[in-house]
Amino acid sequence: MADRSSPVRERLLDVTIELIDEFGVDGVRLRDVMDRSGVTNGSLYWEFTNRRALIDAALAERYVRRLAERTEEAFAHVDTTENGIGSMLAPMIDAFAESAESELRAARADRVTVLAAALGDERLAQQVGQAQAEQITRLTELVADLQGRGRVTTDVSARSVALLVQVVSVGLSALDLPGPGVHEDWREIVAYVATQLRHDL
């Protein structure tokens, strides 16, 4: 089996992600991947057994990168002296409120595709699982800091709150299907949870 961190594999993933971003999954052709990456047919198939394996790995890698970016954005977004947990949940509320935008829906659809693929592929499961574990750790640190500043209740553990934030962000995908009319209900329950978690009321 090929090395997970081989330069060839990384180049193939980078190029495939670029092509997915440009043309969508259906527009990715192996010939274009090889031409743009400079990788031969033999090397491509040494790293990936088929096109689906390459696409799944690229979607997983993109998911991992975006998950890391979102986690760091959450750190940057939270005002630890004013808004606390409500500020951390606000981006999720906004993301759902704008779910009619096809780009956001596509991003959530990709997330579901990645998680489904990871369930059947040990390599992808490890990659995605590690990224999610890192996000939980970072979010736990953030919540613990807010608790230490008296902005978030200590009635629940920092890790429990971090898990809630992660599960909610993943679960938003399921709310794309019911159609219009659910976003107000969604805003209501998230606002309620945020209020319950705040310690400064």
Phi and psi restraints in degrees (value plus and minus 20) as a CYANA .aco file:
   2 ALA   PHI     -89.4   -49.4
   2 ALA   PSI     133.9   173.9
   3 ASP   PHI     -87.6   -47.6
   3 ASP   PSI     110.4   150.4
   4 ARG   PHI     -76.9   -36.9
   4 ARG   PSI     -53.9   -13.9
   5 SER   PHI    -125.1   -85.1
   5 SER   PSI       1.2    41.2
   6 SER   PHI     -84.9   -44.9
   6 SER   PSI     125.0   165.0
   7 PRO   PHI     -78.6   -38.6
   7 PRO   PSI     -55.3   -15.3
   8 VAL   PHI     -85.0   -45.0
   8 VAL   PSI     -65.4   -25.4
   9 ARG   PHI     -80.8   -40.8
   9 ARG   PSI     -65.0   -25.0
  10 GLU   PHI     -81.6   -41.6
  10 GLU   PSI     -62.1   -22.1
  11 ARG   PHI     -84.1   -44.1
  11 ARG   PSI     -62.7   -22.7
  12 LEU   PHI     -82.5   -42.5
  12 LEU   PSI     -61.3   -21.3
  13 LEU   PHI     -86.6   -46.6
  13 LEU   PSI     -63.5   -23.5
  14 ASP   PHI     -78.6   -38.6
  14 ASP   PSI     -66.8   -26.8
  15 VAL   PHI     -87.3   -47.3
  15 VAL   PSI     -61.2   -21.2
  16 THR   PHI     -84.8   -44.8
  16 THR   PSI     -59.9   -19.9
  17 ILE   PHI     -81.3   -41.3
  17 ILE   PSI     -64.1   -24.1
  18 GLU   PHI     -77.5   -37.5
  18 GLU   PSI     -66.0   -26.0
  19 LEU   PHI     -86.9   -46.9
  19 LEU   PSI     -58.7   -18.7
  20 ILE   PHI     -82.0   -42.0
  20 ILE   PSI     -63.9   -23.9
  21 ASP   PHI     -83.5   -43.5
  21 ASP   PSI     -54.4   -14.4
  22 GLU   PHI    -100.7   -60.7
  22 GLU   PSI     -64.2   -24.2
  23 PHE   PHI    -141.2  -101.2
  23 PHE   PSI     -23.4    16.6
  24 GLY   PHI      60.3   100.3
  24 GLY   PSI     146.4   186.4
  25 VAL   PHI     -78.9   -38.9
  25 VAL   PSI     -64.0   -24.0
  26 ASP   PHI     -86.2   -46.2
  26 ASP   PSI     -41.5    -1.5
  27 GLY   PHI    -108.5   -68.5
  27 GLY   PSI     -20.8    19.2
  28 VAL   PHI    -104.2   -64.2
  28 VAL   PSI      99.3   139.3
  29 ARG   PHI    -131.5   -91.5
  29 ARG   PSI     120.3   160.3
  30 LEU   PHI     -79.8   -39.8
  30 LEU   PSI     -55.6   -15.6
  31 ARG   PHI     -81.1   -41.1
  31 ARG   PSI     -61.5   -21.5
  32 ASP   PHI     -86.2   -46.2
  32 ASP   PSI     -58.4   -18.4
  33 VAL   PHI     -81.6   -41.6
  33 VAL   PSI     -66.2   -26.2
  34 MET   PHI     -86.3   -46.3
  34 MET   PSI     -63.9   -23.9
  35 ASP   PHI     -82.0   -42.0
  35 ASP   PSI     -67.3   -27.3
  36 ARG   PHI     -92.2   -52.2
  36 ARG   PSI     -52.2   -12.2
  37 SER   PHI    -110.0   -70.0
  37 SER   PSI     -39.0     1.0
  38 GLY   PHI      55.4    95.4
  38 GLY   PSI      -1.1    38.9
  39 VAL   PHI    -118.1   -78.1
  39 VAL   PSI     120.6   160.6
  40 THR   PHI     -98.3   -58.3
  40 THR   PSI     143.7   183.7
  41 ASN   PHI     -75.9   -35.9
  41 ASN   PSI     -65.1   -25.1
  42 GLY   PHI     -83.0   -43.0
  42 GLY   PSI     -62.0   -22.0
  43 SER   PHI     -87.5   -47.5
  43 SER   PSI     -58.1   -18.1
  44 LEU   PHI     -81.2   -41.2
  44 LEU   PSI     -66.6   -26.6
  45 TYR   PHI     -95.9   -55.9
  45 TYR   PSI     -36.1     3.9
  46 TRP   PHI     -89.6   -49.6
  46 TRP   PSI     -56.6   -16.6
  47 GLU   PHI    -104.9   -64.9
  47 GLU   PSI     -56.7   -16.7
  48 PHE   PHI    -154.6  -114.6
  48 PHE   PSI     113.2   153.2
  49 THR   PHI     -89.9   -49.9
  49 THR   PSI     -47.3    -7.3
  50 ASN   PHI    -182.9  -142.9
  50 ASN   PSI     158.8   198.8
  51 ARG   PHI     -80.6   -40.6
  51 ARG   PSI     -62.4   -22.4
  52 ARG   PHI     -80.9   -40.9
  52 ARG   PSI     -60.5   -20.5
  53 ALA   PHI     -84.0   -44.0
  53 ALA   PSI     -59.8   -19.8
  54 LEU   PHI     -85.0   -45.0
  54 LEU   PSI     -66.8   -26.8
  55 ILE   PHI     -81.6   -41.6
  55 ILE   PSI     -66.8   -26.8
  56 ASP   PHI     -80.6   -40.6
  56 ASP   PSI     -63.5   -23.5
  57 ALA   PHI     -85.3   -45.3
  57 ALA   PSI     -58.4   -18.4
  58 ALA   PHI     -87.8   -47.8
  58 ALA   PSI     -62.1   -22.1
  59 LEU   PHI     -83.3   -43.3
  59 LEU   PSI     -59.5   -19.5
  60 ALA   PHI     -84.8   -44.8
  60 ALA   PSI     -62.9   -22.9
  61 GLU   PHI     -84.3   -44.3
  61 GLU   PSI     -61.7   -21.7
  62 ARG   PHI     -84.3   -44.3
  62 ARG   PSI     -60.2   -20.2
  63 TYR   PHI     -80.2   -40.2
  63 TYR   PSI     -66.3   -26.3
  64 VAL   PHI     -81.0   -41.0
  64 VAL   PSI     -65.4   -25.4
  65 ARG   PHI     -83.7   -43.7
  65 ARG   PSI     -64.2   -24.2
  66 ARG   PHI     -89.7   -49.7
  66 ARG   PSI     -53.6   -13.6
  67 LEU   PHI     -82.3   -42.3
  67 LEU   PSI     -63.5   -23.5
  68 ALA   PHI     -83.0   -43.0
  68 ALA   PSI     -61.6   -21.6
  69 GLU   PHI     -83.6   -43.6
  69 GLU   PSI     -64.1   -24.1
  70 ARG   PHI     -84.2   -44.2
  70 ARG   PSI     -57.3   -17.3
  71 THR   PHI     -84.5   -44.5
  71 THR   PSI     -64.4   -24.4
  72 GLU   PHI     -86.9   -46.9
  72 GLU   PSI     -55.0   -15.0
  73 GLU   PHI     -83.7   -43.7
  73 GLU   PSI     -57.7   -17.7
  74 ALA   PHI     -82.1   -42.1
  74 ALA   PSI     -60.9   -20.9
  75 PHE   PHI     -82.5   -42.5
  75 PHE   PSI     -63.9   -23.9
  76 ALA   PHI     -89.5   -49.5
  76 ALA   PSI     -51.1   -11.1
  77 HIS   PHI     -98.5   -58.5
  77 HIS   PSI     -54.1   -14.1
  78 VAL   PHI     -92.1   -52.1
  78 VAL   PSI     105.0   145.0
  79 ASP   PHI    -112.0   -72.0
  79 ASP   PSI      82.3   122.3
  80 THR   PHI     -92.2   -52.2
  80 THR   PSI     -27.4    12.6
  81 THR   PHI    -123.8   -83.8
  81 THR   PSI     -33.3     6.7
  82 GLU   PHI    -142.8  -102.8
  82 GLU   PSI     -77.9   -37.9
  83 ASN   PHI    -119.9   -79.9
  83 ASN   PSI     -43.0    -3.0
  84 GLY   PHI      34.8    74.8
  84 GLY   PSI    -156.9  -116.9
  85 ILE   PHI     -83.4   -43.4
  85 ILE   PSI     -53.0   -13.0
  86 GLY   PHI     -79.1   -39.1
  86 GLY   PSI     -56.7   -16.7
  87 SER   PHI     -89.8   -49.8
  87 SER   PSI     -52.1   -12.1
  88 MET   PHI     -91.0   -51.0
  88 MET   PSI     -55.1   -15.1
  89 LEU   PHI    -102.2   -62.2
  89 LEU   PSI     -40.3    -0.3
  90 ALA   PHI     -75.6   -35.6
  90 ALA   PSI     -64.5   -24.5
  91 PRO   PHI     -79.7   -39.7
  91 PRO   PSI     -52.6   -12.6
  92 MET   PHI     -89.1   -49.1
  92 MET   PSI     -59.7   -19.7
  93 ILE   PHI     -81.6   -41.6
  93 ILE   PSI     -67.2   -27.2
  94 ASP   PHI     -82.3   -42.3
  94 ASP   PSI     -61.3   -21.3
  95 ALA   PHI     -81.3   -41.3
  95 ALA   PSI     -61.3   -21.3
  96 PHE   PHI     -90.6   -50.6
  96 PHE   PSI     -58.9   -18.9
  97 ALA   PHI     -80.0   -40.0
  97 ALA   PSI     -48.6    -8.6
  98 GLU   PHI    -119.3   -79.3
  98 GLU   PSI       1.7    41.7
  99 SER   PHI     -86.0   -46.0
  99 SER   PSI     -33.0     7.0
 100 ALA   PHI     -88.6   -48.6
 100 ALA   PSI     -41.4    -1.4
 101 GLU   PHI     -88.6   -48.6
 101 GLU   PSI     106.2   146.2
 102 SER   PHI     -80.8   -40.8
 102 SER   PSI     -52.5   -12.5
 103 GLU   PHI     -83.8   -43.8
 103 GLU   PSI     -62.5   -22.5
 104 LEU   PHI     -88.4   -48.4
 104 LEU   PSI     -59.5   -19.5
 105 ARG   PHI     -84.3   -44.3
 105 ARG   PSI     -60.8   -20.8
 106 ALA   PHI     -83.8   -43.8
 106 ALA   PSI     -60.0   -20.0
 107 ALA   PHI     -82.9   -42.9
 107 ALA   PSI     -61.0   -21.0
 108 ARG   PHI     -90.8   -50.8
 108 ARG   PSI     -55.1   -15.1
 109 ALA   PHI     -84.1   -44.1
 109 ALA   PSI     -60.6   -20.6
 110 ASP   PHI     -79.9   -39.9
 110 ASP   PSI     -61.0   -21.0
 111 ARG   PHI     -79.8   -39.8
 111 ARG   PSI     -64.7   -24.7
 112 VAL   PHI     -83.5   -43.5
 112 VAL   PSI     -62.1   -22.1
 113 THR   PHI     -79.2   -39.2
 113 THR   PSI     -64.2   -24.2
 114 VAL   PHI     -83.9   -43.9
 114 VAL   PSI     -67.1   -27.1
 115 LEU   PHI     -84.1   -44.1
 115 LEU   PSI     -59.2   -19.2
 116 ALA   PHI     -85.0   -45.0
 116 ALA   PSI     -63.1   -23.1
 117 ALA   PHI     -84.3   -44.3
 117 ALA   PSI     -57.4   -17.4
 118 ALA   PHI     -85.2   -45.2
 118 ALA   PSI     -50.3   -10.3
 119 LEU   PHI     -84.3   -44.3
 119 LEU   PSI     -46.1    -6.1
 120 GLY   PHI    -127.5   -87.5
 120 GLY   PSI     -16.2    23.8
 121 ASP   PHI    -155.4  -115.4
 121 ASP   PSI      92.1   132.1
 122 GLU   PHI     -79.3   -39.3
 122 GLU   PSI     -59.5   -19.5
 123 ARG   PHI     -84.1   -44.1
 123 ARG   PSI     -66.2   -26.2
 124 LEU   PHI     -86.5   -46.5
 124 LEU   PSI     -58.7   -18.7
 125 ALA   PHI     -80.0   -40.0
 125 ALA   PSI     -62.1   -22.1
 126 GLN   PHI     -84.7   -44.7
 126 GLN   PSI     -63.0   -23.0
 127 GLN   PHI     -84.2   -44.2
 127 GLN   PSI     -69.6   -29.6
 128 VAL   PHI     -89.7   -49.7
 128 VAL   PSI     -60.7   -20.7
 129 GLY   PHI     -81.6   -41.6
 129 GLY   PSI     -61.2   -21.2
 130 GLN   PHI     -84.3   -44.3
 130 GLN   PSI     -62.1   -22.1
 131 ALA   PHI     -83.3   -43.3
 131 ALA   PSI     -62.3   -22.3
 132 GLN   PHI     -88.3   -48.3
 132 GLN   PSI     -57.3   -17.3
 133 ALA   PHI     -83.1   -43.1
 133 ALA   PSI     -60.5   -20.5
 134 GLU   PHI     -84.5   -44.5
 134 GLU   PSI     -59.7   -19.7
 135 GLN   PHI     -84.3   -44.3
 135 GLN   PSI     -63.0   -23.0
 136 ILE   PHI     -80.7   -40.7
 136 ILE   PSI     -62.2   -22.2
 137 THR   PHI     -81.2   -41.2
 137 THR   PSI     -66.4   -26.4
 138 ARG   PHI     -84.8   -44.8
 138 ARG   PSI     -63.6   -23.6
 139 LEU   PHI     -86.5   -46.5
 139 LEU   PSI     -55.4   -15.4
 140 THR   PHI     -81.7   -41.7
 140 THR   PSI     -62.0   -22.0
 141 GLU   PHI     -80.3   -40.3
 141 GLU   PSI     -62.3   -22.3
 142 LEU   PHI     -83.8   -43.8
 142 LEU   PSI     -66.9   -26.9
 143 VAL   PHI     -86.0   -46.0
 143 VAL   PSI     -60.9   -20.9
 144 ALA   PHI     -80.0   -40.0
 144 ALA   PSI     -58.7   -18.7
 145 ASP   PHI     -83.3   -43.3
 145 ASP   PSI     -63.7   -23.7
 146 LEU   PHI     -84.1   -44.1
 146 LEU   PSI     -57.9   -17.9
 147 GLN   PHI     -85.3   -45.3
 147 GLN   PSI     -61.0   -21.0
 148 GLY   PHI     -83.1   -43.1
 148 GLY   PSI     -47.8    -7.8
 149 ARG   PHI    -109.8   -69.8
 149 ARG   PSI     -20.4    19.6
 150 GLY   PHI      58.3    98.3
 150 GLY   PSI      -2.4    37.6
 151 ARG   PHI    -114.8   -74.8
 151 ARG   PSI     -40.0     0.0
 152 VAL   PHI    -148.2  -108.2
 152 VAL   PSI     119.5   159.5
 153 THR   PHI     -77.9   -37.9
 153 THR   PSI     128.2   168.2
 154 THR   PHI    -120.0   -80.0
 154 THR   PSI      -8.7    31.3
 155 ASP   PHI     -86.2   -46.2
 155 ASP   PSI     -43.2    -3.2
 156 VAL   PHI    -145.5  -105.5
 156 VAL   PSI     134.5   174.5
 157 SER   PHI     -91.4   -51.4
 157 SER   PSI     134.0   174.0
 158 ALA   PHI     -79.7   -39.7
 158 ALA   PSI     -59.2   -19.2
 159 ARG   PHI     -84.9   -44.9
 159 ARG   PSI     -57.1   -17.1
 160 SER   PHI     -81.7   -41.7
 160 SER   PSI     -62.6   -22.6
 161 VAL   PHI     -85.2   -45.2
 161 VAL   PSI     -62.1   -22.1
 162 ALA   PHI     -80.8   -40.8
 162 ALA   PSI     -61.2   -21.2
 163 LEU   PHI     -83.9   -43.9
 163 LEU   PSI     -59.1   -19.1
 164 LEU   PHI     -80.3   -40.3
 164 LEU   PSI     -67.0   -27.0
 165 VAL   PHI     -80.3   -40.3
 165 VAL   PSI     -63.7   -23.7
 166 GLN   PHI     -87.7   -47.7
 166 GLN   PSI     -65.7   -25.7
 167 VAL   PHI     -84.2   -44.2
 167 VAL   PSI     -60.0   -20.0
 168 VAL   PHI     -83.2   -43.2
 168 VAL   PSI     -62.7   -22.7
 169 SER   PHI     -85.8   -45.8
 169 SER   PSI     -55.4   -15.4
 170 VAL   PHI     -93.7   -53.7
 170 VAL   PSI     -61.3   -21.3
 171 GLY   PHI     -88.7   -48.7
 171 GLY   PSI     -34.1     5.9
 172 LEU   PHI     -76.3   -36.3
 172 LEU   PSI     -46.7    -6.7
 173 SER   PHI     -77.9   -37.9
 173 SER   PSI     -58.1   -18.1
 174 ALA   PHI     -87.9   -47.9
 174 ALA   PSI     -41.5    -1.5
 175 LEU   PHI    -106.1   -66.1
 175 LEU   PSI     -21.9    18.1
 176 ASP   PHI     -94.4   -54.4
 176 ASP   PSI     -45.6    -5.6
 177 LEU   PHI     -98.9   -58.9
 177 LEU   PSI     -57.6   -17.6
 178 PRO   PHI     -82.9   -42.9
 178 PRO   PSI     -39.7     0.3
 179 GLY   PHI      70.7   110.7
 179 GLY   PSI    -188.2  -148.2
 180 PRO   PHI     -83.9   -43.9
 180 PRO   PSI     135.2   175.2
 181 GLY   PHI      84.6   124.6
 181 GLY   PSI     -34.7     5.3
 182 VAL   PHI    -114.7   -74.7
 182 VAL   PSI     -34.8     5.2
 183 HIS   PHI     -85.7   -45.7
 183 HIS   PSI     -53.3   -13.3
 184 GLU   PHI     -87.4   -47.4
 184 GLU   PSI     -60.3   -20.3
 185 ASP   PHI     -83.5   -43.5
 185 ASP   PSI     -59.0   -19.0
 186 TRP   PHI     -83.6   -43.6
 186 TRP   PSI     -66.5   -26.5
 187 ARG   PHI     -79.1   -39.1
 187 ARG   PSI     -59.8   -19.8
 188 GLU   PHI     -82.9   -42.9
 188 GLU   PSI     -67.0   -27.0
 189 ILE   PHI     -92.0   -52.0
 189 ILE   PSI     -56.6   -16.6
 190 VAL   PHI     -87.8   -47.8
 190 VAL   PSI     -59.5   -19.5
 191 ALA   PHI     -82.7   -42.7
 191 ALA   PSI     -59.1   -19.1
 192 TYR   PHI     -84.8   -44.8
 192 TYR   PSI     -67.4   -27.4
 193 VAL   PHI     -80.4   -40.4
 193 VAL   PSI     -64.8   -24.8
 194 ALA   PHI     -80.2   -40.2
 194 ALA   PSI     -61.1   -21.1
 195 THR   PHI     -82.7   -42.7
 195 THR   PSI     -61.9   -21.9
 196 GLN   PHI     -85.8   -45.8
 196 GLN   PSI     -50.3   -10.3
 197 LEU   PHI    -103.1   -63.1
 197 LEU   PSI     -42.3    -2.3
 198 ARG   PHI     -91.2   -51.2
 198 ARG   PSI     124.1   164.1
 199 HIS   PHI    -125.0   -85.0
 199 HIS   PSI     -23.9    16.1
 200 ASP   PHI    -121.9   -81.9
 200 ASP   PSI      -5.9    34.1
